[in-house]
Amino acid sequence: MKYIKDLKESDRIFDIYLCKHKQSAVTKNGKPYDNVILQDKTGTVDAKIWDPNSAGIEDFDSLDYIEIHGDVTCFQGALQVNVKRVRKCREGEYDAAEYLPVSKFGIEDMMKELLGFIESIQNPCLHKLLRAFFVEDEDFIKVFKQSSAAKTVHHGFMGGLLQHTLAVTRLCDYLCSQYPILKRDLLLAAAICHDIGKTKELSLFPANDYTEDGQFLGHIVIGSEMLGEKIRQIEDFPPVLASELKHCILAHHGELEFGSPKKPAIVEAVALSFADNTDAKMETFTEIMENSSEKGWLGFNRLFDSNLRGTSI
């Protein structure tokens, strides 16, 4: 099959893709058409069905696997598929693993390293708390290992939440070696737990979309609530330590305008916000480079608020 990351303008495609999203719309002239997002394990691409009622367009819906016949065009600088024919595929015609993006790093290897950090925590209450999530809660562990870290932007693939959590934990461990003022146990516990709310904010693949709680509350508030539930089950958990840990979670986006209910008030919260932002930005730039076939200047990016250019070698 021709993977989405390899598509180029003027390509003609006749392959099976996952319909990640489908929405009916109407042109300015009142003519109906369908907006479709096609997905495989390498990414997504927008598609248009300009005449949904024409011959060769079978009925299908979001999360169906569909055989597409169409042409790749370019619209406002982005690739787009002009769909000519669609056939809904039957089970057995496709391998689902080809259509769900997954971390390039081994899930179990990453989990083993994360558990190593957990075992290095000396504070008994924080150690019990982390084990309550990552060793004893089988339902949480299963979802955590499969979850993405975002619907889009960065780490938007299976295992993405684990990959991001591990990277942030590594960065925080390094910061502790450079700045003795940091309390390692508190900072690493916060790093490991900072995005646990995403296990309830986003549904698992292939949907990878916001849940009701995700829309109403967001992962920061959800994560703080999850911590509170586990902490209440640990006898004599120090109230101030609980508040410090929850504060790190609530402040880990750094600024109110970035979605944090609180701005960092302790040094560990400052360090966590920097580590989280660093990994998110570096992964985002990495994904931009990996998914671009262009050389030189890549165009304006909203997250960086800048016109980006790939590094010359």
C-alpha angles and dihedrals in degrees: 000000000000109000119223093239088061097051117120133187112279093023116140114217133199105170145114120265137169114255099227093179139001127189131172118226141168129235122232086262092056096255116141122236138161129243110210133181113208120202141190131162091280098055146285137289133193118245135187130208102196096187110030091179097054124113113277096032108113122195114264140151143209114305093022119127109237137186108230129201111187152111128267113232135170122242122180091341097310130101117250133180119230101208118216101170136012131192123184108231128226125231109275094037093088141036108232090208089069091061106043116078113230136185115271088225124079112265095215093045091053092046091051091053092048090051088052089059090049092053089052092062108107101188103097096214094049090045091053091047094052092046089049088062106030103031109024105031103077095179092052093046093052093051094041092056093049099042129104121226093230144005087239137339101062139004090006094160140085108289090020094119091052092045092050093044092051093048092050090048091051091050092049091049089053092049089054090056090053101040116043090190089077119093101227097201093051095043096047092046089051092047093050092048101034096102103027088116089070089074086071100028094063131039119232123263140314087038098035090175136135117283124216090264089045091057096042101039113011128219097283095060092038091052092051090051092049090052091049092053093052094042091056089059093057114084117236095001103173109252094218092050089050090052093047091051094047090046090057089054094046092048101039095109087061101219135055091233090056092059103269113137087208135029116233112280101171129052093246090057090051092051092047093051091052093047093047092048092046095054093043092051096044093048091047091053090045091053092047090054094044093049097045124088091185123102126215119006113022101192135250119328120199096209093055093034087221145097103257131216130191119242116258118230 
